[in-house]
Amino acid sequence: MPLTLTQLRKTVAEMDAPELRGPMEELFRANVTNKRLLTALLEGDSSDLLAKLDSELLKAFWDEGGLPTMKVGGAKKALAAYLKVATPMQALGRGVAVRGGRDSLPERLRRLAGKQLQQHGKGL
């Protein structure tokens, strides 16, 4: 049976730094999501999380030469991961704003789509 958050906190509180190093390294190696989250939490660098969010948004809402899939499961997961480490200003200004403004979600999608089209020699 998995630990509860209370049990985890108690166990971690009783460990010293060398004991914590092993489980942290295992979590880091376990998958790319953990790598992105730990990098953002420990280094203050959320660029990988934001890049993942951008790529998932493009997959869901933009498809070169066809209709978008509108499958938002990956984008929802990427957004949730980004929001865990983003400051309130980052969350409101970059990844989550839905209405108008340079860094709103629709504007970010338009810029991302424009970059993709430019890379393939087409204009937006």
Protein Blocks (a to p, Z undefined) as FASTA:
>chain_A
ZZdfklmmmmmmmpcfklmmmmmmmmmmmpmklmmmmmmmmnopaklmmmmmmmmmmmmm
ocehiacekiaklmmmmmmmmmmmpcfklmmmmmmombgcjkbmklmmmmmmmmmmmmno
paZZ
